[in-house]
């Protein structure tokens, strides 16, 4: 027997088990007897063949299968959000310019508003094509930490709000969802302020330059201007979504805590079952849900943006609310609504479609990874049979 064959032979190891007596045969009574009621088990484990790099070159998608599924879904949600934000970044910047134009123009200016077409042309003239994506980096960077903090906070708050019986009540689940949304918003809010400053301030500035300037001129408190209206608008919707969505969709819902996802879930449930999971259904329900969410929450978003501005005269939500109406009228609360409405459809559809595509990729990678394991098992069986 050569050395290779010896290495493949199983080795039997005996181990003494206290209190376990060997079985003996009584020839007179023709029975087997044992000194105890215990039992022993011998198991032989085969050495599994390691996956080689060449197998991943043959099945490249299988590399994704190495990532734990929960982590893969988490990253999929972040990628979907980043893709959607990048595509609709030009419309988002136009919206921010229109929302803050009245405050930036000053009291002495006769024209307190700017139209959609005028804003589009203005950005192109001042900053060129790349100017439409100005400030998008801070927005994309914010997605991953926001999602991570919210998921961690949600699990922590669920433990905190559990009752004496260990169960989470309806109120407890609502409180946990709202608290998680507020926590993630608070932790990542500075990036939201940076996004606005980079989008509306004149000139091209790096993120580090804006941070240094804000600290020197306005102090650390400037990174949390407008936080209150942001918390007011997000907390109840996060709570509702966390409570009412299915377990399968819950992770993605937490990655995108908006009222449109709650409405999307309701609208989709109202459709016949055979249409619920079609791409067209996701497309239509996402559009309807996001439109309802926009109309409901938009004034608070305008207030938040104007409170985030450098040199803003508003210190409270009520100050901003009355000040905007006094300067621009009630319509001022809806400045930038047109580009915001235009971005609703592509934002929701791209986000949901990308997430579905990522989930399909994860499923395909798991199949490919299992195929590699199956190939290794079959190859190992052939090797064992050839050496026996």
C-alpha positions in Angstrom: 0.0 0.0 0.0 1.6 3.3 -1.0 1.7 6.5 1.2 -1.2 8.2 -0.7 -3.5 5.2 -0.1 -2.5 5.0 3.6 -3.5 8.7 4.1 -7.0 8.0 2.6 -7.6 5.0 5.0 -9.9 5.8 7.9 -8.4 5.5 11.4 -10.4 3.9 14.2 -9.7 5.4 17.6 -10.9 3.6 20.8 -11.8 5.7 23.8 -12.7 4.5 27.3 -16.1 5.6 28.4 -16.5 5.5 32.2 -19.5 3.4 33.3 -19.9 1.6 30.0 -19.1 -2.1 30.2 -18.5 -4.3 27.1 -21.3 -6.5 25.9 -20.8 -10.2 26.7 -22.5 -13.4 25.5 -23.8 -16.0 27.9 -23.6 -19.3 26.2 -25.8 -21.1 28.6 -28.8 -18.7 28.4 -28.0 -17.8 24.8 -28.3 -14.1 25.5 -26.2 -11.0 25.2 -25.7 -9.0 28.4 -24.2 -5.6 29.2 -22.9 -4.2 32.5 -24.8 -0.9 31.9 -27.5 0.6 29.9 -25.2 3.0 28.1 -24.2 2.8 24.4 -21.2 3.7 22.3 -21.1 5.2 18.9 -18.3 5.2 16.4 -18.4 7.7 13.5 -16.0 8.0 10.6 -15.7 11.4 9.1 -14.4 11.9 5.6 -11.9 14.6 4.9 -13.7 17.1 2.6 -11.9 18.4 -0.5 -11.1 22.1 -0.3 -12.5 24.4 -2.9 -9.8 25.6 -5.3 -9.4 29.0 -6.9 -9.8 27.5 -10.3 -13.3 26.4 -9.5 -14.3 29.9 -8.8 -12.8 30.9 -12.1 -15.1 28.3 -13.7 -18.1 29.4 -11.6 -17.4 33.1 -10.9 -20.9 33.9 -9.5 -20.2 31.3 -6.7 -17.9 33.8 -5.0 -21.0 35.7 -3.8 -22.1 32.5 -2.1 -19.2 32.8 0.4 -20.9 35.8 1.9 -23.5 35.0 4.6 -27.0 35.5 3.2 -28.1 38.2 5.6 -25.0 40.2 4.8 -25.5 39.7 1.1 -29.1 41.0 1.3 -27.9 43.9 3.4 -25.4 44.9 0.7 -27.9 44.3 -2.0 -30.2 46.9 -0.4 -27.3 49.4 -0.1 -26.3 48.9 -3.8 -29.9 49.3 -4.9 -30.2 52.6 -2.9 -26.9 53.9 -4.2 -27.8 53.1 -7.8 -31.2 54.8 -7.5 -29.6 57.9 -5.8 -26.9 58.2 -8.5 -29.4 58.0 -11.4 -31.8 60.6 -10.0 -29.0 62.9 -8.6 -29.5 65.6 -11.2 -33.2 66.0 -10.4 -32.4 65.9 -6.7 -29.9 68.7 -7.0 -32.4 70.8 -9.0 -34.9 70.2 -6.2 -32.5 71.4 -3.5 -31.7 74.5 -5.5 -35.4 75.4 -5.9 -36.2 74.6 -2.2 -33.5 76.9 -0.9 -33.6 79.7 -3.6 -35.9 82.0 -1.6 -33.5 82.0 1.4 -30.4 82.3 -0.7 -31.8 85.1 -2.8 -32.3 87.3 0.3 -34.9 89.7 1.4 -33.7 92.4 -1.1 -34.4 90.2 -4.1 -37.7 90.8 -5.9 -37.7 87.3 -7.3 -38.0 84.7 -4.5 -38.6 81.7 -6.6 -36.9 79.9 -9.5 -38.6 77.7 -12.1 -37.6 74.2 -12.9 -36.3 74.9 -16.5 -34.5 78.0 -15.2 -32.8 75.9 -12.5 -31.7 73.2 -15.0 -30.2 75.8 -17.3 -28.5 77.6 -14.4 -26.7 74.5 -13.2 -25.5 73.6 -16.7 -24.1 77.1 -17.3 -22.4 77.4 -13.9 -21.0 73.9 -13.3 -21.3 71.9 -16.6 -22.6 68.4 -16.9 -20.8 67.1 -13.8 -22.5 69.8 -11.8 -25.8 67.9 -11.8 -24.1 65.3 -9.6 -22.6 67.8 -7.2 -22.9 66.5 -3.6 -24.1 63.0 -4.6 -21.0 61.4 -3.0 -22.1 62.3 0.5 -25.6 61.0 -0.2 -24.2 57.6 -1.4 -21.8 57.3 1.4 -24.6 57.8 3.9 -26.6 54.8 2.7 -24.5 52.0 4.2 -23.9 53.4 7.7 -27.6 54.5 7.9 -28.7 50.9 7.1 -26.2 49.3 9.5 -27.1 51.6 12.4 -30.8 51.1 11.8 -30.6 47.3 11.7 -28.5 47.1 14.9 -30.6 49.7 16.7 -33.8 47.9 15.7 -32.7 44.6 17.2 -31.5 46.4 20.4 -34.7 48.4 20.8 -36.8 45.2 20.3 -35.0 43.7 23.4 -35.6 46.9 25.3 -39.4 47.1 24.6 -40.1 43.4 25.2 -42.7 42.7 27.9 -42.2 40.6 31.0 -43.3 37.5 29.0 -40.5 38.2 26.5 -42.9 38.9 23.7 -42.9 42.2 21.7 -46.3 43.8 21.7 -47.8 46.0 18.9 -46.9 49.2 20.7 -43.4 47.8 21.5 -42.8 47.0 17.9 -43.9 50.4 16.8 -41.7 52.0 19.4 -38.7 49.9 18.4 -39.1 50.8 14.7 -39.5 54.5 15.4 -36.6 54.6 17.8 -34.4 52.8 15.3 -35.3 55.2 12.5 -34.6 58.2 14.8 -31.2 56.7 15.9 -29.9 56.0 12.4 -31.1 59.5 11.3 -29.3 61.1 14.2 -26.0 59.2 13.7 -25.8 59.9 9.9 -27.4 63.3 9.8 -24.1 65.2 9.3 -23.8 63.6 5.9 -27.2 64.8 4.9 -26.2 68.4 5.9 -23.0 68.0 3.9 -25.0 66.8 0.9 -27.1 70.0 0.9 -24.1 72.3 1.5 -22.2 70.8 -1.4 -25.2 70.9 -3.7 -26.2 74.5 -3.2 -23.1 76.4 -2.1 -21.3 78.1 -5.1 -18.1 76.7 -6.5 -16.6 73.2 -6.4 -15.6 72.1 -2.9 -14.5 68.8 -1.6 -16.3 67.1 1.3 -13.3 67.7 3.6 -13.2 71.5 2.7 -16.9 71.8 3.5 -16.4 70.0 6.9 -13.5 72.2 7.9 -15.3 75.4 6.9 -18.5 74.4 8.8 -16.5 73.6 12.0 -14.5 76.9 11.8 -17.4 79.2 11.0 -20.4 77.6 12.6 -19.2 75.0 15.1 -20.2 71.3 15.4 -23.8 72.2 16.0 -24.2 73.2 12.3 -24.1 69.5 11.4 -27.4 69.0 13.1 -29.4 71.9 11.8 -32.9 70.8 10.8 -32.7 67.6 12.7 -36.1 68.1 14.4 -38.3 68.2 11.3 -36.3 65.2 9.9 -37.1 63.2 13.0 -40.8 64.3 13.0 -41.2 63.1 9.4 -39.4 59.8 9.6 -40.3 58.3 13.0 -43.9 57.4 12.5 -43.4 56.0 9.0 -40.5 53.8 10.1 -42.6 52.4 12.9 -45.5 51.6 10.7 -43.3 49.9 8.1 -41.5 47.8 10.6 -44.8 46.6 12.1 -46.8 46.0 8.9 -44.4 44.5 6.4 -43.6 40.8 5.9 -40.6 39.1 7.3 -39.1 38.5 3.9 -39.2 42.2 3.0 -38.4 43.5 6.4 -34.7 43.9 5.9 -35.1 45.9 2.7 -37.8 48.0 4.3 -35.4 48.9 7.1 -32.8 49.9 4.5 -35.3 52.4 3.1 -37.5 53.6 5.9 -40.1 55.6 3.9 -43.8 55.8 4.0 -43.9 54.9 0.3 -42.8 51.4 1.2 -45.7 51.0 3.6 -48.1 52.2 1.0 -46.5 50.1 -1.6 -47.1 47.0 0.6 -50.8 47.9 0.9 -51.3 48.7 -2.7 -49.6 45.5 -3.8 -51.8 43.5 -1.4 -54.9 45.0 -3.0 -54.0 43.5 -6.4 -55.0 40.0 -7.5 -52.5 37.5 -6.3 -51.3 36.5 -9.8 -50.3 40.1 -10.5 -48.6 40.9 -7.1 -45.1 39.7 -8.0 -44.9 40.8 -11.6 -42.5 43.6 -12.5 -45.3 45.8 -13.8 -47.1 45.5 -10.4 -43.9 46.6 -8.5 -43.5 49.5 -11.0 -47.1 50.8 -10.6 -47.4 50.4 -6.8 -44.0 52.0 -6.2 -45.1 55.0 -8.2 -48.5 55.4 -6.5 -47.0 54.9 -3.0 -44.1 57.3 -3.5 -46.5 60.0 -4.8 -48.7 59.7 -1.7 -45.6 59.9 0.5 -44.2 63.0 -1.3 -47.4 65.0 -1.0 -47.7 64.2 2.7 -44.2 64.9 3.9 -42.8 67.4 1.4 -43.4 70.6 3.5 -41.3 69.2 6.4 -38.5 68.4 3.9 -38.5 72.0 2.7 -38.3 73.2 6.3 -35.4 70.9 7.0 -33.5 72.0 3.9 -33.8 75.7 4.7 -32.8 75.1 8.3 -29.7 73.3 7.1 -28.5 76.3 5.1 -25.5 78.4 6.1 -26.7 81.6 7.8 -30.3 80.4 8.1 -32.5 82.7 10.3 -34.6 79.7 11.4 -33.9 78.0 14.7 -37.1 76.0 15.1 -39.7 74.3 12.9 -42.3 76.9 13.7 -39.9 79.7 12.8 -39.2 78.1 9.5 -42.8 77.3 8.8 -44.1 80.9 9.4 -41.0 82.4 7.8 -41.4 80.5 4.5 -45.1 81.3 4.3 -44.5 84.9 5.0 -41.8 85.2 2.3 -43.0 82.8 -0.4 -46.6 82.0 0.5 -47.9 78.5 1.1 -46.6 77.5 -2.3 -43.1 78.0 -0.9 -43.5 74.9 1.2 -43.7 73.0 -2.0 -40.8 74.6 -3.8 -39.0 72.0 -5.9 -42.0 69.7 -6.0 -41.8 69.2 -9.8 -38.3 67.7 -9.9 -39.1 65.8 -6.7 -42.2 64.3 -8.4 -40.2 63.5 -11.6 -37.6 61.6 -9.6 -40.2 59.6 -7.7 -40.9 57.1 -10.5 -37.3 56.3 -11.5 -36.1 56.3 -7.9 -38.6 53.8 -6.7 -38.5 51.6 -9.8 -34.7 51.6 -10.0 -34.3 50.8 -6.3 -36.8 48.0 -6.3 -35.8 46.6 -9.6 -32.1 46.6 -8.7 -32.8 45.0 -5.3 -34.8 42.2 -7.1 -31.9 41.7 -9.5 -29.4 41.5 -6.6 -31.6 38.9 -4.9 -31.7 36.8 -8.0 -27.9 37.1 -8.2 -27.6 35.9 -4.6 -29.9 32.9 -5.3 -27.9 32.1 -8.5 -24.6 32.3 -6.5 -25.9 29.9 -3.9 -26.8 27.4 -6.6 -23.4 27.7 -8.2 -21.6 27.3 -4.8 -23.6 24.2 -4.1 -22.7 22.9 -7.6 -19.0 23.3 -6.7 -19.5 21.3 -3.5 -21.4 18.6 -5.4 -18.5 18.4 -7.9 -16.0 18.0 -5.1 -18.1 15.3 -3.4 -18.4 13.3 -6.7 -14.7 13.6 -7.3 -13.9 12.4 -3.8 -16.2 9.4 -4.3 -14.4 8.5 -7.5 -11.0 8.8 -5.8 -12.2 6.6 -2.9 -13.6 3.9 -5.2 -10.4 3.8 -7.3 -8.2 3.3 -4.3 -10.3 0.7 -2.6 
